[in-house]
């Protein structure tokens, strides 16, 4: 079995019995077919009259934003009044499709026109990551409530500014981590936080999503339908070095946060909900690389991050190459002194005893639609009604950023050196060397020799969670924020 293969550079005789069990449980969870529990009446038939419908603007309608717009348009208590996109071809096409079958919606290219319209109640944001926080901040300062896609920020500092702006202006701000509204996950949270797993020791979040190379680096033209100044916004208007202008921005640090930010934020957020995990922990280290693809992208396609929370360790594991045993998508494992909870991020959580014997399958009642939950809070003006209030979105996203900061400060290292550095860690439950050996085996299975394509390992960074900064690392502190391009500047704390 692959679990017991001898790796070529950092050898082991076998996995520990406990790790073998945990890997088997994760594989079973990821392979399981989960029957989703349907959401409660997403259209949300309201008792309010037509004059009380909420006016909604959706910013960014190429991909996920179309789902936003369709969801609001289907509700009787909302009216989609604006769509906005820096690519006028994308925005006009969606507006035309909508207008052919529903009440007219306006298309604008500049999101500031939306914020200037006092009649707009809600702004729903599905732009590239680098616009998430500034768009949300400007909208809340203009008196709008905000739904913002994951990851809610491009860096830690601007995420905290979002929370502060929401508090100062009394706005409702919901993060787009919709798995928080799945009833099976909320039931699992009640189970774990009642103490039935005992003392929690380990939270493992995995995101295995096969991808393909994005093509060679070069100098490519901005699509003529795109206003590049508006699209770049807070980010540099650098030459485009990727073949596909749209979507592939995810794999460049100026605009995206890699796969760990694109998808593993869902696993982290779900695990945090279930385990009741708060704050940013005491320290972090990350290693990985972009191997085998040989393309234009910058972010890793294999990455591991280890976070120290004192009596508990959080591990993030991301893979974009084929993986064995077969598992795909997001899964979580929470280990306590009395057993394990394992499941997919979309629900389907199962509890096992310490020996791996099935204890209980945790089912949920029909889930609450995530947009409906947001609208409920907008109506009640109670942020505690939200399933994904912006502080939760910020905390989950900040853990992603911590991992990426360590990775970006790293350097290529031989397998033996990575082993030595990981073995020096003093953390609870997680065997960091075993995780590296499994990563190395995964790469070898995909024909990657990390002697020839070395991985990078970042420094161990001590975190001051209260101040959301680092201890003794000016280089890491510099990556808490970015240089903003005027006038697209996230305000400093004293400017909010």
Secondary structure, DSSP 4 states (H G I P E B T S, - for coil): -GGGPPPSSS--S---HHHHHHHHHHHHHHHS---PPPEE-TT---SS-GGGPEEEEEE--SSHHHHHHHHHHT-TTEEEEEEE-SBHHHHHHHHHHHHTTSS--EEES-HHHHHH-TT--EEEE-S-HHHHHHHHHHHHHTT-EEEEPSS--SSHHHHHHHHHHHHHHT--EEES-GGGG-HHHHHHHHHHHTTTT-SEEEEEEEEE-----------BPPPTTB-HHHHHTTS--PPB-SS-SSSGGGGSTTT--HHHHHTHHHHHHHHHHHHT--S--SEEEEEEE--S--SS--S-SEEEEEEE-SS-EEEEEEE-S--SS---EEEEEEEETTEEEEEETTEEEEEE-TTS-EEEEE--SSEEPHHHHHHHHHHHT-GGG-SSBHHHHHHHHHHHHHHHHHHHT-EE--HHHHHHHHHT---SS--HHHHHHHHHHHHHHTT--TTTS--EEPPPEEEETTTTEESS-HHHHHTTS-PPPTT--PPPGGG-
